[in-house]
Amino acid sequence: MKELRGKNVQISDTVLLRRAAENKKYLLSLDSDKLLLNYRLEAGRPTENYGALPKDIHGGWEFPTCQLRGHFLGHWLSAAALEYDRTGDRELLGKAQNIVDELELCQIDNGGEWVASIPEKYFTWIGRGKNVWAPHYTVHKTFMGLIDVYRYCHYDKALKIADAFADWFLKYSESFTKEAFDDVLDFETGGMLEVWADMLEITGKYKYKKLLETYYRGRLFDKLLAGEDPLTNMHANTTIPEVLGCARAYEVTGDERWRKIAEAYWECAVTSRGSFVTGGQTCGEVWTPKHNMASRLGDKNQEHCTVYNMMRLAGFLFEWTKEPKYAQYIEKNLYNGIMAQSYWKSSDSHGQNSGHPEEGLLTYFLPMRAGGKKGWASKTSDFFCCHGTVVQANAVLNRYMYYRQEEELYICQYFDSTAEFDINGEKVTIEQKEDTLSGSFHLSSTSPARQAISDVTAKVAEHPDVKMVYFAIHTKDPVELKLHFRIPEWVKENVQVTINGEAYAKTGRPGEFLVIEQSLKDGDTIGLKLLKSVKAVSLEGDEKKVAFTYGPLALVGLCDSEKTLTADKENPGDILKHSNEREWGSWKDSFVTTGQQDAIRFIPIKDVGYDAYTVYFPIK
C-alpha cells in the first residue's frame, strides 16, 4: 500500500490552505544569501561585504559561531521541494535550484567532496571523544535537502553533489573500528541512516549498503529488539530520526530486522508509554516515564520536532500494517501539535487589540503546566531545530489522507480535498467536502459573498455537534472500488452512512475502518455523519486530574493557574457547554464551564496565541 501525495492530493480546506500559503510566503521571504552564508564562509567563498558579516544575518542556531550553523538550509530545501511537488510553484523551484548551484561551487572550492556549513574537524573531534554539538545532525539536513530537491524537483545536480559528499563519509567511517565508531554514533546522528537508505534506493551503489551497516546504532537498536526500555529520560529527537532511517532501510532492502526495530521503537515510545491529551509525549526534549505524564507537566513539553517525526513514523507503520491506530495518532498530533505550534493568527477585529502580536510563527514547546504560555519564535533570530520541522510540516499538509492499494482506497483524514488516481487505466477523482451545517457563505466581516436565504440556519439553530463529510466520485466510466473509511475513536457512536442520499446497511464502529465495496459511477456521493462530544481524559499518573477533548481537538481552559472543578465523576465532560458558538457563518468550538464558582472559557489548544492556559484540572 502506498500513500497518495504531491499533486495527487489537493487540499481545499480553508484552515490548511491558509497555513500552507503562509508557509510558502515565509520560505520565499528568506534571503538566499543569508541562507547560504555559513556554507560560503566554510568554503572560503566571498560574501557580499568582503571582510564584514552581512547586515541582518540570521541569528540563533544559524549565527556563524553556533556549532549547528547551516542546519536550517537543508530544512528549507526540503520544504521548498515538497511545496513544489504539491503545487508546482515555479518561484520556489527557481530559488531552490539557485541555492543548489551555489552549493556546487562551495563543494568545488572545498576540494570536490565536502559541502557542509561546518568544518570537517568537528568529525575528527567527536572521533577523539571531544564534545561538539551534533555535527552529523547538521550535515544530515544538507543531505536531506539535496535528496529532496533531486526527488521532487528532478534537479540532477543535487544528487551529484550528495553522491560526492557521501564519499567523504565512507572514507571517514572506514578509519574507525566498529567499537570506536559506536562511540561516534553516541553523538547525535540525526537522519544519516535515512540518507544512506534513500541514496541506496536512488543510486543502487554498494557504498550505501556499507554505510547503512556502519551507521547501525547497536547500542540503541539491540536493546529495542530485546524488548528493553532504552528511551525513558533519554533525548527523544536524537533517536526518532535514527528509527526513521530503520523504516526507510526496511523499505529499500526488505530486511525484516530494520522493520522490527521501528516497530519495537513504537511499542516502547507510544504503546507502553502513553501520551498527553494532545498526543505529545516529551518534557524537556526527553521521553517521559511510562504512563506517568503527571510528573512532567512543565513549560517544555511536546517538542515540535518530536511531533513531526513521530507522525512520519506513524505514516510508515500505517502503510505496512493498515492499522487505524496509526492514522488516529497522526490526526491527534496534526490538530494538537502541528496546528497548535505553528502559524497562529489572531481573530481580533473591529478595533480589538490584545496588546500582543497578531501572528505566531512557531513554538519550540507546548507547555502542559497550569497557566502555561506558548513562546513564539522570531522569523530570523532563532532558527532552532523546530524552525526546520515547522516549514517541512506545513509544506505537506496534504499528507496522510489517502492511501492506495490496487482497487482499494483508504481514507484516513477528513479535510476538504481531492484525490486523483488510476484504476485499470481509468482516471478517478474523489472529492471530499464537509457540510458545516451553517447555512451561510458569509464567513467573516469582510466577506462579499452572497447572502442566500437558507432554511438550514433555522433547522440547525445551535451547534450541531457533528462533522458531516461527503465524498463525490468523478469518473468517465463506472469503476469497481473498495473504499475504507477510518472511523475516528472520538466519534460518539456508530457512524451512519448514506450513498446517493440513501441509508447504507453497514455502520462504522469507532476505531475501525468501514468498508464499502461496490461499483461506483460518476456523480455518486457517499456521506458520513461523525458525531462529536466533549470527553474527559484522565492524566496518566494522576487519575484525579482530567483534560477535555471535543472530537479530535484538545481543549484548554483560559486561566493562569490550576483550578479545581466539581463534576460528576462518571461524566465530567458534562460541565462544559457551548458558549459563543457562532461567529458570522462559522460554528466555533468554544465552551464554558457550568456549575463552578468561577466560569472558565475553554477553546482548542490550536487556537491559543499569547494567553495563559491550563490543560489538566483536578476534579472533585
N, C-alpha and C positions, 0 to 999 in steps of 0.2 A: 504494500500500500504506500502511495506517495501523496504528499501534500500538494494541493494546488496553490500556486503562489505567483508572484510577479504580475505580469499583465493579465494572467488568467483569473485574477480576483480583483475586482474594482470595488472600492468602498464608496458608499453614498451617505452613510451615517454622518449627520452634521457635526457631532462631537468629535468623531475620529478625523473627519476632513479638516476641521479647524486645527487640531493638533498636528496633523501632517503638514498643513500649509505653514504653520508657524515654525515647524522643524526645518522645512526646506528654506524658509526665509532666513533662519538663523545660520544654516550651513552656508548660504550664499553671502551672508554678511561678513563672514570671517575672511580676513585678508590673506591671500595665498602666501605672500612674502613672510608674513608673521608666522603662519603655519609651518613654513619651511625653514625658518631661521636657524633652529638648532641643527638641522641636517647640513645646512651650508656652513655653519661655524665649525662643525666637526670635520667637514671635508676641506676646510680652508678656503672655501669659495667666497667671493666678495659679497658683502651686504650693502644695503643702499647708502649707508653713511661712511663706509670705508674707515674703520678705526673707532667708530662710536656705535653703540647699540641704537637701533631704530627707535623712534619715539613710540610710546604707547604699545610696547611689545606685550605679548601675552604673559600674564603673571602666574602665580601659584605653582602648580606642578610643571608648568611649561617654561618657567623662568630659566635662563641659561645656567644657573647654578644648582638647579634641582637635579638629583640623580635619575629622576624619571622623565626628564625633559624630552619632548618629542613624541611621547606616547599618544597624544591626542590626534596627531595627524593620521595615524593608522585608523582610528575610530572614524575620523572624518571621511577618509577614502571609502571605508566600508559603508557608511551611511549614505554617501553620495551614490555609490554603485547600487545599493539596494533601492534607493529612491528612483534611480534611472531605470532599474529593472521593473519597477512598479508603474512608472508614469511615462518613461521615455523622455524625460526632461533634458533638452539639449544643452542648456546653460550649465547645469551641474556636470554633465558629461564633459564638456569642454574644459571646465575648471579642473576636474579630476585628471584629465589627460595632460594638461599643462603641468600639474604638480608631479605626475609620474615622469614627465620629460625632464624636469629638474632633478628628480631623484636619480635618474640615469646619469646625469652629469656629475652628481655627487659620488655615485659609485665609481665612475671612471677616475675621478680625482683621488678617490680613496685607494685606487690600485686595481679595481675591477671586480671586487667581491663585496667588501664592506659598504653598507648603505644605511647605517643606523645613525641616530641622533646622539648617541653616546659613544665613548671610546671603547676600543677592543679591550683595553687594560682592565675594565670593570670585570670582564670574564676571567682574566688572569687572577684578579684579586679574589674572586669567590673560589677559584681553584685552590688558593692558598688558605682559604677559610677567613679571609678578611671581609668584614661586613660591607656590603654595597646594597643599595635599595633596589632590589629586584631587576637586574639588567635583562634577564630572559623575558620578564613581563613586558618591559618596554619594547624590546625587539620584536616580540610576538605581534604587537599591534601593527608594526610596519609590514611584516609578512602578511598579516590578515588583510590589511588594506590593499596590498598589491594583488593578492589572490582574488579578492572580491572584485577589483577593477577588471582583472582578466576574465573572471567568470561571468559577471553581469554586464560589463561594458564592452566585452570582447576586444580588449586592448592588449595585443600580444606582447607589447613591450613590458608590461607589468609582470607577466610570467617570466620573461627573460631575466629581469632584474632579480626576482625572487629566487630563481633557479641558481643564478650565480652566487647570490647571497648565501644560499644553503651550503655551498662548497666550503665556506669558511667554518661553518658549524660541524661539518663532517670531519674536517681536519682537527678542529678544536676538541671534539668529543673523543676522537681516536687517541688523543695524547694522554688519556686517563685510564687507569684500571677501572673495572666495574665498581669496586668498592669505593674508590676515590670519586667516581662520577656520581655515585649515590649521595655523597656529601654535597656535591654541586647541586643536585636536584632538590636538596633541602632549602635552597634559596629559591624563592617563588619563581616558577617557570611559566606562569600564565598558560596560554593555549598552544605551546610549542608542539605538543603531541598532535593536536588537531591540524596544525600547519603541515606536519610531515604526512599525515593521512591524506589531507587534501592534495598535496603535491604528488604523492604516490598515485592517487586516482587520476590526476590530470596528466602526469608525465609517464607513469609506469616505470620510472627509473629505480634501479636496485638500491641506490644510495638512500632512498627514503624508507625502504624496508629496514635498512640498517639503523637509520636514525630513530625509527619507531621503537625498535628494541632497545636502543641505547637510552632513550628517554622514558623507558618503562620505570615508573617510580615504585619499586617493590616494597619499600618501607610503608607506603600507604596502601597500595593495591592488594598486597598479600594479606594484610590484616582484614581488609574488607572481604576478601574471598574466604577467609577463615571464620567469618561471622562475628568478628570483634568490632569494638567501637573505637576507632581512631579519631573521631570527629569532635566529641564533646569538649568544649572550651578551646578548640583549635580554630584558626583563622579560616573562615568559610570560603571566601572567594579565591584563596590560594588553590584549593582542591577542586572546586566545581569546574573551572576550565580544564583541569587535568582529566577529569572524568568525561567531560565533553569530548576530549581527544580520544578517550577509550571508545566512546559511542561512534565517532567517525571511523576509528580504526576497525571496528567490527563491520561497519557498512562497506568499507573498502576492501578488507581482507577476508571477511567471512569467518574469522577466527572467533569461536564462541567465548574464549577467555575474556576478550575485550567486553563483550556484551554482559557477561556475568559480573564484571567489575562495576559497570554502570548500574546494573540492577541492584547489586549489593549496596552501592552508594545511596540509591534512592531509599532502600529499606532502612538504612542507618540514619539518613538525614531527614526523612519525612515520615515514613510509615511508623517507625518505632520511636519517633521524637515528638510528633505533634507540631502545632503551629499557633501563632497568634490568630485572632479572628480575621485579620487581613490576609492571611496566607503566609506572611513572612515568618522567619524563624531565628533571626540572629540578634545579638546585642553586642555593641562594641566590636562588630565585624566577626565575632566568633559564634560558633554553634552553641545554642543553649543546652542545658541538661535535658535529658529525655523527660518529656511530659512534666516539665516544671518551668513553664514560662513565667509563673508568678514571681520567681526570684530575679527576673531580669527586665522588669518594667522600667525603662530608663529613657534618656534623651538621645540614645544612639542605637535604636532598634532598626531592623529591616533595612539594611544597606541596599541601595538601589541595584548595585551590580549583582548581588545575590538573587534578587527578584528576576532580573533579566536572564541571567544564566541558568537558574533553576527552571524557568519557563522553557528555555531551549532544551534542557534535559528532558523535561516532561514531553516535549514535542517528539524527541527521538523515541521515547518509550511508548508513546501512543501509536506511532507508526508501526512499531514492532508488534504490539500486543492488541491494539484496538480497544483497550480497556478505558471506559469513560472516566475513571477517576483522574486520569492524567489531564484530560480536557477540562474537568472540573477545577483542577489545581490552576490551570492556565487562566480560566475565567476569573477566579478569585483574585489572582495576582495581577491580572490586567486592570481590573477595576480599582483595586485597593493598593496597588503598588505602582505600576506604570502610570496610571492616570492620577494617582494621589501624589506622585512625587515629581511630576513634570508638567510644564506648560499650563500652570494655573492661570485663570483670568478672572478678574473681579466682575461682579454683576451690578456694581453700583451704577446709578444713573440719576437723571434729573437733579443734579446738584449735590447728591450724596458724596461724601468723601470720608473714607475711613482713617485718613492720615498715613496710610501705608501705600506702597507702590500698587499699581493696578494689575501687575503681572508677576508671575514667579517662574523662573526658568527650570530649576531642578532642586531637589533636596537630596543630599547625600544619604540622610537617615530619615526614618519616620518614627518619631517618639511615641512610646506607648505609656509613659508615666502620666499620672493625673496632672492636668494643667500644662501639658507639653505644647511646644510650638515648633512649627516647621522652620528650618533655616534655609532660606533661599539663596542660591549661589549667583554670582555675577556672571556676565556674559564673557568677560575676557580676563578676569583676575583670579580665578580659582583653578579650573581645569583639573580637578581631582578625578579619580577613576570613574566615578558615576557620571561625570560630564560626558565621558565617551560612550557609555552604555545608553545614556538617555538619547543621544542623537541616533544611535542604531535602533533602539526600541521604537522610536517614533517614525522611523523610516519603513517599518514593517508592520504597520497597524492592520494590514490586510492578511496577516499570517494566522495560522492555527484555526481557520474557519472551516475549510473544506478539504477532504481527503478522498482520493480516488483509487479504486481497485477494479479494473475491468468495467463491468456493467454496474458497479456499486459506487455510491457516493455517500460519504459520512459527513454530516452537517453538525459541527461541534459548537459554534458560537453564533449568537443571534444579534447581528447588526445589519442595517440596511446595506446591501451589497449585491454583486452579481458574480457568478462563477461560470466560466466557459470551459468546455472540454469536448472531446470527440468520443462517440460510441460507434464503432464499426464504420468509421468514415463520416458519420452524421454529426454535424455540429449541434451541440446542445448548450443552451444558456438557461441557468436558473437564477431568477431574480428574487432576492429576499427583501421584504418590506414590512416594517412594523406599522400597525394601525394603532396610533396613540389614543384613540377614542376621545380626542379633544374636540373634534367637530369644527376646528378652526385652522386656517392657514396663517393667522396673524401671530407670529412667534415672538415679536419684540416691538418696542415702542417706535422703532424706526422702519418697521416693515411696511412696504407699499402694497403688500399682497391683497388679493380680492377678499371681500368680506361677504361671502355667500351665506345665505340663511341655511342653517342645518338643524335638523331635529335631534342630532346626536348631542348637542350641547345641553338639551333638556333631559334626554333619556339617560345620559351619563353625567348627572349633575355633580357628583362627588368623585373623588379619586377612585378609579376602577380597580385598583389592586390587581392588575393583570397585565401581562405582556402578550399582546395579540400579534402573532407573526404569520405572514403569508408568503408562500413560495409560488411563483408563476413559472411555468415551463414554456420555453420557446424552442421550437424545433421544426424543421421543414416537414419531416415525416415522423410518424409515431415511433417511439423507442421503448424497448424493454429496459426498465431501470429499477434497481433496488436501492431505495433511499433509507439511510439510517439517521434518525433524528435523535440527538442527545437530549434526554430529559434531565434537566439540572436537578441536583439534590435539594435545591432550595424550594422547589415548587411545593405548593400547599397540599395538592392531592393529584391523583392520576390525571394525565393530560388528555383532554378531548381533542379529536382530530376531525377535520372536515376535508372532503375532496369535492371541489366544484360546488361548495355550499352544502353538501350532504354529509351527514354524520358517518364517520368511518367506524367499522366494527371494533377495531383494536383501540386500546388506550395505552398511554405510555406511563410507566412507573418511574418515580424519581430515582435518579442514579443509574438508569439503564438507557439503552438505545431502543427506540420504537422503530420497527422495520416496516416499510411499505414497499411491496413488490408488485408491480403491475405495469401494463402498457400505458404510456403517457403520451399525449398529443399536444400540439401547440395550443397554448391558451389554458391548459389545465392549471388549477390552483389547489394548493394544499395549505390548510390553516391549522395552527397550533395555538391553544389557549393555555398560557402558563400563569397560574395563579400565584400571586406574591403575598407575603405576610411578614409581620415583624416577628423575629425569633430571638430568644435569649441564648447566648452561647457561653458556657462556663469557662473560666480561666483555668487552664491546666496547671495544677499545683495549688489552686485555691478555689474550691468549688463554691465558696460563698461570694465570689465576685463574678459578674457577668458582663459581657458586651452584647450589643444588639446588631442584628442584620435585617436588611429588607431586600429580599431577593438575593442577588449576588453582592449587594453593597454592604460594607461595614459602616455602621452609623456611629457617630461620636457626639458626646454632649459638649456644648459650648460653655465650658466653665473652667475656671483656673485652679481648681482644687478638687480633691476627691469628695464626692457627695454620696451619702448612704441613701438608697431608695427603698421604699416599702412596697412590697409586691406579693402577689400570690405565688408561692414557690413552685406551683405546678405550671403556671402560665405567666411568668414575669414579663413577657413581651407585651402583655395587655396594657401595661402602664403607658405605652407610647401610642399617641393618637396623631393622625394627620393634622397639620397646622399650616396655614398659609399655603394650601396645597395647589393653588392655581396662580399662574402669572402669565398674562396675555394668552397665548394659545397653547401653553405647555402646562402639564402636570408637574408639580415639584415634589421631590422626595424629602419633605421637611416634616418634622414631628415635634411634639412637645409632651413632657411628662404630665400625667394626671394623678391626683390624689397625693401629691407630695407637698412638703412645706414650702419649697421653692420650685417653681416651674423651670425646667431646663429644656432648651431647644436642642434638638438633635438633627444633624444633617450628615450626608455621606462624607467620609473622610477625604474622598477625592475632591470635594468642593470647598475644603478648608484652605484658606490662604494664610493670613497672618494672625488669626485668632488663636487664643489658647483653647485647648480641647482636652477632653478626657475620654479614654476608650473603655476602661473597665470600672464598674461600680459595685460596691458592696451591696448585697440585698439582704433585707431582714423582713 
